[in-house]
Amino acid sequence: DVEVADNEDPTATLVAGTVTVDLDANGDYSLALTDVLSSSSDNCGVASEALTDAAGVAMAYDFDCNDVGTTQTVYVTITDNNNNTITVSKDVEVADVIFDI
């Protein structure tokens, strides 16, 4: 018998440079995966891409006025078709460019 195994983790390419998100007129911002992830790949195919916590558990990143001026670390987990995973982090700066009148 021949056993074929996929032991290669997927790869993630994050958005280059500083990621700064600007709160909307209501003082909120919901991070999208595309705000931080440029692409992913795997030799056996990518099954999923998700915003996660450091342990790889899916979660949303929602920022508000309390986060303005801070740098938040966010995580992205890529899983391939054979359940190999990689979790990477990206720092996101939170800004408020809408001025009160």
C-alpha positions, 0 to 999 in steps of 0.5 A: 500500500502507498499512503499519500500525506499532505503535511504542507501548511497553506500560506498567507500573504498579508496586505503590505505596509501599515493597515489603518482603518477609519471609523465611519460616521457612527464611530464604528468599523467592522474589519473585513478579511480583505482588509488584511489578507491579500491572498492564500495558497496551498499545494492541495487547495485552500478550504477556508480563510477566516478572521480568527483569534490567536488560537484559530477560532473564528471571530469578528473584529469590530472597532469603535471610538474606544479603539481610536489611536490604538494598534490592534493585533488581528489574526487570520487562519487559513485551512487547506483541504486536508485540515492543515492550518496556519494562523498569522497576525497583522497589526491594524491601526484604528483612526477617526478621520471624521471631524465633529462639526 
